[in-house]
Every structure is written in C-alpha cells, then in structure tokens.
Amino acid sequence: MEKHVVQQEKNHLEVVRDKLIAALDNIEEGIMKQSRDLREIKEYLYENKTGMDRMEKFQVRQSVDQGAASGEEAVKKRQRITRLMNSPYFGRIDFLRKEESEALPVYIGIHSFYDEEENKNIIHDWRAPVSGMFYDFELGKAFYESPSGKVMGEVTLKRQFRIRRGQMEYMLENSSNIYDEVLQKELSRKADDKMRNIVATIQRDQNPIIRNEASHELIIQGVAGSGKTSIALHRIAFLLYRYKESISSGDILIISPNKVYSDYIANVLPELGEDKIPEISMEEIADRALNGKYRFQGFFGQVSDLLENSDNGLRRRIEFKSTHEFISSLEHYIAYAESEYFKPEDLWVGKSLVPKWFIEEKYESLHRLPVFKRFRAIASSIEENIGIYYKREVSAAEKQQILKDVKAMFRITNLRGLYRDFFVWLGKTDMLKAYCRTGFEYSDIFPLIYMKMRFEGVESYFKIKHLLIDEMQDYSPVQYAVISRVFPCKKTILGDGNQTVNPYGSSSAESISRILPGAELVKLRRSYRSTYEITTFAQKILADRDLIPVERHGEEPVVRGFKNEADEFSEIKKKVREFSASGNYSMGIVCKTPAQARSIHERLENEGSEASLLDYGSDVFTGGVVITSIHMAKGLEFDQVLVPGAGKENYSSDFDRRLLYIACTRAMHRLSLFHTGQPSPFTG
C-alpha cells in the first residue's frame, strides 16, 4: 500500500482522536458543573425546607432528579468516548449513492461519535444500517435499509484497521480476503479470561443472524468453535440498539449453564456499550416455579452421577422422560385426571342444599383455570348463590367448610401425590425414584412443573421481552415445553448437538422445533477456535459433517501413553512448569469427572504447582493453569489443553466419545492427551 495513503489515514486518526479528547474535556466540564449545581440545589433544599411550600419543594426535587439523570447520561457518554479513544474505529467503506457524484467515507466503530462542528457522525456504530454494508458487500453494487427505504449505490473503497492505544497497527485495503487476513491475526491471539467482542471480524454468514429482527424464536445450531454464543450476544446488542425506545437490558434474560460461564461472557455487552443482562439458571427457574417447596437434584449433580456411577436405572429414567412421547403421556394423564378425578356431590351448607349438577356445571365452565384454582371459584359461586336463593349470608366458618368440601371432591389435591399417581396410571412406577429420600431427581423437576402449570398454575415472566438460552442441547423437550409457556417472549436459542454432556436427556435443534413450531433454524458451520490440526484431530473422534475448519495452522496434537499413573502425573507437572514459561495466557487440564479434577488439583497443590480448580461452586474464570471437568469447560477456551486419563478405561463408550470431543475442542493452539494403559479407541 502506498505510503501517502497510510499517512493520510494516520492523519485522519489523529484528527478524530483530537475531537474525542475535546469531547471528553467538554463532558468532564459538564459533569463537574452538574455536580456543583446539584450540590447547590440540595443545600438550598436543606436550608429552606421549612420555608418552602409543597409545590416549590416538588419543583426543587424534580430539578434534583433531572440533574441526576442528566449526570448519569453524561457518565455513560464519557464511558463510550473513553472506549473509542483506545480504538476509534476498525473499518471504512466509501459509499457512492445512486445519482450522486462523490462517494462519502463511512468510518465504523464500536460506538458512534457525532461531531458538533461538522454536524455529522464521523464514526458510525457497527449496528447502524449503513454499517451493515461493511460486513455484507465487497467492492461494487451495494445497498442498505434506511428508515425512508432502501438506499442503492456502490462501495468504491473498503479498508480495515487495527487500532490499539490510539495507534494504527495495520491497515488492509480493497482485498476480497480482507476478512481472512484480519481473522487470522485475531485468531492467533492468546486466550483471555473473558469472551471478547467480535465487531471487527463479523463474517458475512454471521451478520444476518445478528441483525435478524423478524424471528420470534431463532435457533442457532453452531459447530464447536463457531462463535455461536458471541453471535447471540451481538444479536442482543443489536436489538438493544435497534429498539432502544422499547427494550432495555433489564427486559432481557439469559439462561446460563453455570456462574463461571456467566462470568466468562460478562464483558461482551458492556464492551458494546450495553448494560449487563440478568442471568438465571434452569435450577433457579424451577425453584421459583415450585415456590421453593420441593428439594431436587441439580443438573451438575445428575451429570456427576452419570459419569461416576454406572447406574443403568438412572439412565433409563432420564431417557424415558426426555421424549416427546413422554410429554404426550403427561397431557393424556392431565386430561384424564381433570375429567375423572372430580366427583361432585350434593353439598349441604347448614340447611341450604347446593345440588351436584350446579357444582359439576361450574367445574366444567371454569376449564380455562388450573384445576386447583377452580375450587375457590366454585366455593365463591356457592356462597353467592346461597345469598341469592336462600336469602342469607354465609358465615366465615361455613366458607372454610365449603372450600374444604369442594376440594375433597377431587381425588388427589397435592402436586406430589398427582405426580406419583401419573406413574401408577402409566404402569411405570419404576420410572420414579426419590432423590435423597424426599427430593426429586433432576429429570423429574420440569415434568412436575409442567403438571403444576395445569393443576395449580405457574407465574409467567411477562416482563421479559427476550430470552437467550445457551447450551440448548443440555435441556430436554419437557423443559422447552415449560419454558415456552412461562416465557411467552421472543427467544434466541443456541447450542450444538455434538456437545451434550448428557445424551440421555438432551435436545436437538429439530426436537426443539417440535415444541416451538414457528422457530427459524440457522446453522453456523465454520469453526474458528482451534487450529486446523486440532480441528482435524477432533473430527476423527466425532465427525461433524457440517463443520468447516478455518485454515489456521499450528502444532499437531500429541497423544502420549505411560506405563503407570506416577509417570503420567510427572509429565503433567512438567507440562505445568513449561506453561509458566510459554507466554500463553491459559492452560486447561480438562478431566472427565469432577472427582478426577479434584484429585489432580490436590496432588499438584501438594507438589507446590500453581493451579486453580474450576468446579460448580466457582464464580469466576481466571487465567493460568485451570483444572476442571468437561462439563464445566463447555463454552470456555484455552491457549492449550491437556486431557489426562485419556485412555480406554475412561473413554470407550459412545457417551465418552462426545465428552472427549468437547474436551479437545476447548484448545485454541495446542492439545495434548495423556493415558496410562491402553489408548482410547477414539485417539488411535
């Protein structure tokens, strides 16, 4: 590229930075003035609190509130500009509108910046309609959708920059493989303790997913390392930008698999200028739906039981409750109980007779109400009719007895009893087993909630306007049946069927579509995380026909066998020491089970090696040497990964194959597998 072109862009960058600095100075000055004014108003209010009438007090307090709100907005603006100071923009397109003679440059950054002097945006937000052309078009004919309609024209120039700490590190121009070059540079970087935004490297197939406004439910099926979580978060950021007048971060909710993962993705939206979004787990949803009245096993506990105990009964119970046929059985039982378990009788209230036909008629007319809520409505109708026909008022004691008598007409009036009766009705009593005497197994919780919705009612999350569900494959059809009812809002659902840690109770994109028949399904096929060599190795373990690897080359994965566990552990210690001198940010020692992870962590600690244990009780993801289980490692990535105990003893079943695939696809640059005894059939 010609030197004068590069110099022109550097000069432009300096001009933009000067404008940003000036804007920051003005904002700082404004914040200080607002702070002084606010302090003076508060002092005036305090000093004159006895001498002011109500209207004057109201006006002064209103001024305080307005000043505070204005100050908060100024602080947010300062934060946005401060972020731009480090990297004002990452791209430029020159767009020649149809029927115009001169192309206008459009600089694209993480936020927009409006220049008061030039009376225009000199940096455009990556989410703005005009910015979409940067991702969707090469040189030539192009268009974007504006509020007034489609704007046609031509992209005459396209450049991409990396600017850090206000300095331009490189610039690429007009190349059809501009994304490949930038992407290779970005993918070669070291891992981080937080997921990063990808606005500079959004690919052409990803952009329509991010900017999708039409789908009420969008299912993103993405191969390992395809960036599906990042894409979903960028989609949320786009929707917050696009519908800023009607939706805020507080109206969105993420169902997240664990706290560590929540921490790992926590920086993406704040980096994009949006507030952090509330998160919730499936267990929290279940506990709220059941009003905290029932003890139950968590998902982590279920997975641990599957991995550490060979309990075929548990597997059969999970599989049985994870089919669409099971939901149909629940529906049939509910309909049966609703019609057959209510046996009305003539009811005497003192000397007043309430005939059986009246009670039966009322019960049937209330079919839109949950069954148990009908009882109180029937009792109220009885009280009302006694007043009308017998011309007397029902006493408090009689009211209590009426409700008690109406309830007694239904065969089973508690949820636990109904759920137990369901399995008797099915002739499958062996499919229900208590967890810790009085609790429920994880696979029973959402069927129980499904039943509660029909018999007692469950409060819906009507305030939530958009729900994001990550790791979709780990949730069963009945969980989606519950979620679809308690969250009637729009949804983004994402995951990968090949990355389930519980194949006995999982869902595919297709099975989710049966619960949400209007959902749109999109697929992300290109894998970015791992080198070509690591991806190819993982494909031999579990082939994914959809996966297209990015050709970023590195070291071949290493599979090493040892005579005994002591030799294997010595090599693990050596790898930990080598990592400390490698300059890499993170090393994941990814174990099959939590127990194996705890054991290795304890042994390394006793040997004086620095390593942190990541388990279900952990809150944050940190760098360095991290020891964890495959279940906890899902969604995370490391510069290098070591899989200990990767022999036939641990990895030989079809379930094990999937677990090993997940472990290997956590590695970005380097992968090692150690085993004692016979190697796994999947690595040979």
N, C-alpha and C positions, 0 to 999 in steps of 0.2 A: 504494500500500500504506500502511496506517495507521502513523503514526509510532511508536505504542507497541509494535506488533508488531516493527518493525525494531529498536527499542530492546531489546525482550526478547531477540531473537536476539543482539544485540551483548553484552548482559549475560551470556548463556549462553556466548558465545565467550570472554569474559574469565574466567569460572569454569573453563572447560575449559583455557585457557592456564595459569591458576594451578596446576591439577592437574598439567599437563605439566611445568611448572617445578619443582614439588615432587618429581615422579617423577625428573626429571633430577638434582636435588640428591641424592636418595637413591641413585641409581645411581652418581653420581660418588663419593659417600662410600663405597659398597660396593666400587667398583673400587680406590679408594685403600687400603681395609682389606685387600682381597685381595692387592694388590701388596705391602703390608707383610708380611702373613702368609707370602706366597710367598718373599719375600726372607729372612725369618727361618728358614723351613724349609730353604732352600738353604744358608744359613750354618750351620745345625745339622748338615746332612748333610756339609758340607765339614769342619767342626771335629771331627766324631765318626766320620769314615769308617773309621778303623782300629779303633774300639772297638765297632762295631755288628755283629751277626750278619746273615746273609743275609736272614732274614725281616724284621728291623727295617728294613734298607735298602730292601727291596721295598715295605714299607708307607709309608715316607717318600717314596719316588719316586712311589708311587701317589697320595699326597696332593698332590705337586707337579703331576702330570698332571691330577688333578681340579681343582685350583685354577686351572691354566692354561685348561682347557676352560671352567670357570665364568666366568673373566675374559673369554674370547672371546665368550661368550654375552651377558655384560653389555655389552660394547662394541657388539655388534650391536643390542641393545635400545636403547642410547643413540643410535645412529645413526637408528633408526626414530623415536624420540621427537623427535629434533632435526629430522627432516623434517616431522613433524607440527606442530612449533612454527611453521613458516612458514605452513602451510595445514592445520589440523587435520582439516577435512572439507570436502566440496563439496556434499553433498546431505542431505536429510532427508525421510523419509516417516513418517507416523503410521499405524500398522497396528492395526486393531481385530480381534482374533482372534474367531472364531466362538464364541458363547456366553460372551463376556466383555463387560463393561460400559464399559471405559475403553481408549481407544487409547493405545498406547505409542509414544513418539518413537524413531526409529532414525536416528542420525546416521552418515553413510557417508563414509569417508576412504580414503586410500591404504593405511593400515595400521589395525589395531585397537588400542584402548587400554583396558586393564582397570583400573577404579578400585577400589583395595582398600577404600576407605571405604564406597562404595556397593555393593561386592560384585557388580559387573556391568560389562559392556562399555559405555562411554559413547561410544565410536567403534567402528563395525563395519568390518572390512576389506571393500573393494569386491568381493572374491571370495567372501565368506561367502554361504551360501544365502539368508539373509534380505535381503541387499543386492541380490540379483537382481531383486527386485520394483521397485526404483528404475528399472531400465532397461526392464522388461517391461510395466509397468502404469501407466495413468493413474488418476485417482480412481475408486473403485468396487471391485467384487469382484476379489480377488487371492489368490494362494497362493504358498507356497514349499515346497521339499522339505527336510525336516529328517531327521536320522538315524533318527528314530522314525516318519517317514512324512510325508504331505502335510499342511501346516498351512493351513487355509482361513480367510479373513477378508475385510477391506475396507481399502483405502487411503483414509484420510479427509483427508489433507493431504500435499502434496508441495512441497518447496522446493529451490531450487538456489542455491548461493552461489559467489562468487569471493572467496577469502580469500588475501591475499598479505602477507608480512611480518607476519603476525598480525592484519592489519586487514581488515575486511569491505569490499570494493569495491562489491559489488552483491548483491542478493537477488531472486530471482523466485519467484512462488508460484502453485501450482494451475493453471498455464496448460497447455493441450493443446499449445501450441507452445513450451513451455519449452526444449526441446532446440534448436529453431531459433534462438531468441534467443541462447542461450549459444554455440551453434555459430558463429553469425555473428560474435560477439565474438572467439571463439578463432581463426577462420579469417582474420580481418582483422589478426591479429598479424603481426609481422615474422618472417622465417625465422630459423632458429637453426643453429649448427654441429653440432647433434646432434638426432636424432629425439626428440620428447617423448612422454611417456606421455599417453594419452587417456582416463584413467579417468573424468573428469568429463563427457566428451562421447560415450561409447559409445552407439551408436544401437541401436534395437530389433532391426534385422536383423543387427547385428554380435554382439550378446550371446549368442545361441545357438551361434554359431561358436566364440566364446571359451570357453564353458562346455561344449563338446562333449567328453564323456568316452568315448563308445561307439565312435567310428570308429577302426579300426586304421590306416587310411590316409585322410586328409582332403585333398582337392584344393580349393584356394581359387582360383577364377578371378575376378580383380578388374580392373575397368577402370582406366585411368590415373587416379591421384589418389584411389583408393578407400580407401587406408589399409590395404591387404592385409598389408603387412609388419608394421605396427603391430599389427594384429589378431592375426597369427600369434604375435608376441612376447607379447602379452597372454594369448593362449591358453596359451603355455608357462608364464607366471607363474601362471595359474590352476591348471594341472596340478601345478606345484610346491607350491602351497598345498593343493590337494585331496589329493594323495598324498605329503605331506611325510614320512611314515614309510617310504616305499618308493622314492622317487626324489629325487635331488638334482641341482643344476645340472651336476655332473660327469658325470651319466648322459645328458646331452642334448648333441647336436652340431648345429651349423648349417653347411650347405654354402653358402658365401657367394661372390659373384662376384669380389670383389677386396678388398684391405686397406682402401681408402678407405671402401667401403660398410660394412665391418665396424666401422670407427671411427665412422661416422655413426650406426649403430644401437646403439652400445655402451652408451649411458646408460639405455636404456629399462628393462631388467631391474633394474639397481641402483636406479633411481628407485622401482621397485615393491618394493624390499626383498629382491631375489634376487641371488645372486652372478652374475657374468658367466659366460656359457656359452661353452665352447670352440668354435672355428670352424675350418673346413677348406675348402680349395678342391678342385675336381674334379681339378686337376693333382696336388695332394698325395695324393689318394686313389689316382690312377693310379700315381704314383711308388712308393707303398708297396705296392700290389698287385703291381707288377712288380719289387719289391725293388731299385729304383734301378739296374737293369741296362740300361735302354734310354733312349736320348735321344729326346725328342719335342718337337714344336711345342706351344706353349700356345694356349689359346682366344683370348687377346688377339692373338697373332701371326696366327692364322687370320683373325680379323676384319679386322686391318690389311691382310693380303694381299688379301682380298676387296674392300676399299674402295680400295686404292691401286694394284692391278694388275688389268687386265682379262684374267684367266686363266679362260677357259671350262672348261678341263680340270679345274681345281681345283673349280669349282662342280659339275661333273658328278660328280666323285669324292665330294664331300660329300653331294650328293643321293642318290647310289647307296647310300651307307652309312647313310642316315637314314630307312630304311623298315622296316616290319615284315617285308616280304618278304626283306630282307637278313638279318634275324635267323633266319628260316626256312632260308635258304640255309646260314648258319653251322651250324645244328642238323643239317641233312642231311649236310653235309660231315663234321662231327664223328662222326656215326653211321657214315658210310661209312668214314672212316679207322679208327675204333675196330674195325670188323668186318673190314676188308680189308687193313689195313696191318700186322697182326701175323701173321707166318708162322712158326709154331713148327716146330722140327726136333728130331730125336733129339739128345740132348746127352750127351757123354762127359765125366765128371769122373774123370780118371785112368782106371781100368779099370771104373768104375761107369757104367752106362748109365741115363740118365733119358729115358724114351720121350716122343715127340712128343705122344701123347694126354694124358699127365699134365700137360704144360705148357699145352696148349690148354684142358684142363678147369679148371686153376687160373685161367688168364686170364679165362675166362668167369664163373667163380664169384665173382670179385672185381669185378663190374661196378659196384658202388657206389663203388669207389675211382676217383680220377682215373687216367687211363691210365698215366702215367709212374710213379705210386706203386705200381702193380701189380707192376712189375718187381722191386722189392726184396722184396715179399711173396712173389712166385713163387720168387725166389732163396732166401729163408728156408725155404720149403716143400721145395725141392730138397735143401738142406743137412740138414733134419730127416729127410727120407725116406732119404737115403743112410745116415744114422746108424741108422735103424730096419732097413732091408732089407739093407744091406751091412756093418753092424756095424763102422763105422769113423768116425772124426772127420774132418771136412773142414778142411783147413789154411787159414790166412789167405790165402795166395796163390790157392788154389782158390776161396775165397769171392769174391775180387775178379774172378776169371775167369768164374765162374758169372754174376755180375751183368752183366758186360760182354757175355757171350754172349746172355743173355736180352734185353738192350737191343737188341742187333744184329738180333734177330728182328723188330723194328718198323722200318718203312721210313724214318721220319724221327723223330729223337729230340731235336730242339730246336724251341723255340716259333717262332723267326723263320722257320725253314725250313717249318714247317707252315703258317704264315700266308701265306707266299709261294705254297705249293702250293695253298692254298684258291682263290686267284685263277686258277691254272692249271686246276684242276678245274672252275671256273666258266666258263672260256673268256673271262675278263675281265682279262687281265694289264694292260691299260691303266688299270684302276681302282686300281692300286697304284703309288705313286711315292714314292721316298725323299725325306726332308726333310733337307737339309744332308748329303748323301751317305749317311750310315749311320743317320740318325734316322727317326722316323715322323711323318707328318702327324697333326695333332690328330684328324682323323676316323678314324684307324686305331687309336688307342690303346685305346679301350674294346672294339672288336671283338677286339683282341689279348688284352685281359684276359678277355673272355668265353671265348675259346679256352683261355686259361691255366687258367681255373676247371675246365675239363673234362679237360685233359691233365696239369696239374701241381698244381692246387688253389690256392686263394687264401684267406688267413686272413680270417675274418669278424669284424666288430666286435660281438661278443656283449655286451660291457659296455654298449654304448649302448642306452638304453631308449626314446629318442625322437629322431627325426631331422627337422630342419627344412630343406627345400630351397627356396631363394628363386630367383627368375628362372627358373621351371620351363621356360619356353618356349625357353630357350637350350640345352637338353640334348636329345640325340637319343634315339630309342627304345632303341637298344642300350645307352646309358648308364643308362637306367632299368632295363633288364634286368640289368645288372651290380649296380646299387645295390640292387635288390630282393633279390639273393642275399647280398651282403656286409653288408647292414644288415637283418636279419630283424625289426627292432623296429617300433614304431608310427611313423607319419610324418605330418608336415604339409607339404604341397607347395603352393606358391603362385606366381602369375605372371599374365601377360596375353599372350595370343597375338598381340595387335597391337603388342607392344613387343619383338619379336625383332630383334637386330642381325645375325642370321644365318639368314635364312629358308630357306636350303638345308639346314640341319641342325637344325631346330627341332622341338618337340613341342607339340601342343595338349592341352588337358585330356582330350579324348576319346581321343587316341592313348596318353596315359599310362595311362588307364583300361584299355586293352587289355593293358598289361603288368601292371597291378595291378587285376585284375577285381573285387575286393571293395571298391575305394575309393569313398568318398562324395564327390560333387561338389557344391560350393556356389558361388554366384555373388554377387559384390558389384558392384552396378550403379551406385550413386550416387558421383559424383566430387566430392571436397571441395577438392582442392588449389587449382585455378585459378579465377579469376573466370568468371562466365557468358560474358563476351565472349571470353576466351581459349579456353575450352572449345568455344564455338560455332565459333571460327576453326579450331581443331584438328580438329573434326568435319568441316569442309569438305575438309581434307587427307585424312583417313582416317575414314570414318564407322564408328562402333561403335554398332550398334543397341541394345546392352544399356545404353549409358551414359545416366545421368540426371544432368544438372548441378545443383549447388546454386545457387540464385539469389542469389549474392553479386556485386554489380555493381562494375565498375571501368572503366578506360580501354580503348578499342578497340585491338587490336593494330595496329602500324604496319608497313607494307611499303614500303621506300624503294629506288629504283633510282638508280644513279650512272653517270656517263659513263666513269669509269675507276677502277682499283683505288686510286689515290692519293686520290681524293675519298672513296671508301668508307672507307679507313683513317683519314682525317682525321675523319670522322664517328664512327668507333669511338672514337678518342681523346677526342672531345668528350663522348661518352656516358659514358666512364670518369670524366672530370672531373665531370660532372653527378652521377654516382652518389655521389661523395665528399661532395657537399653535400646529398644527398637524405634522409639519415637512415635509409635502408634498410640491412639487415644484409649482404645478399649480392647479387652480380650475376654471373650465369653467361654467359660468352661461349662458346657451345656450337657447336663446329665439327664438320664431317662426319668428318674424319680426324684421327688423332694428328699427322700431319705439318703439317696446316693449323693446328692448335692451337699446335704448337711455333713455327711461323713467326710467328704473330700475337704470341705471348708475347715472342719475341725482339725484334720490332720495337717493341713497347710499352716493353719494358725499355730499349732503346736511346734511346727518346724521353723516358725519365725517368718513365714512368707506373708506378704501383704495381699489380702484378697477380701472382697466383700461378698456376703451371702444375700441373694435375692430370693425371698420366699413370699408367701401370701400375706405375711404381716408387714412387708416392706412398703414404704410410702414413695420412695424416690429412686430414679435410675441414675447411677453415677458411673464415671469412667473407671479406668484401671482394670484390674483383674476382677471379673464378676463371675461368681459360681451360682448357677441356677438350674432349675428343671426346664424341660422342653415346654411344658405348659406355661410357665412364667416368661419364657423367652419369646413367645409368639408376638409378632409385631415389632420386636426390637431388632437392632442390627449392631454388629461389632466389626471392628477392623479385622480381627482374626478370631476364629472359633476353634476350640479343641473339644472333641467329643470323646470322653473317656468311657471305658467299658463297652466299646462298640463292637463286641464280638457276638457270636452265635447265641450265647446264653441270654443276652439281653435283647437282641434284635433278630428275630426269626419268623414271627407271625406277620400277617397282613397289617394288623394294627401297628406292630413295631416298625414296619416299613414306612408308614406315614409319619410316625414320630421321628425316625431318623432323617427323613426328608425335611421336616420342619427344622431340625437341629442344624443340618448342613446349609440350609438356605438363609440362616442368620448371618453368614460370613460375607463380608464385602471383598476382602483382599487375600485372605489366607485361611486355609482349612486343614486341620489335622484330625485323624481318627485313630485312637489307640484301643487295643484289645489284648486280653490275656486268653490263651487257649485258641480255640477255633475262630476264624474270622466270621463275620456275618455273611450270609449268602448274598446280601444286597450290595456289599462293597467289593466283592471278588470279581 
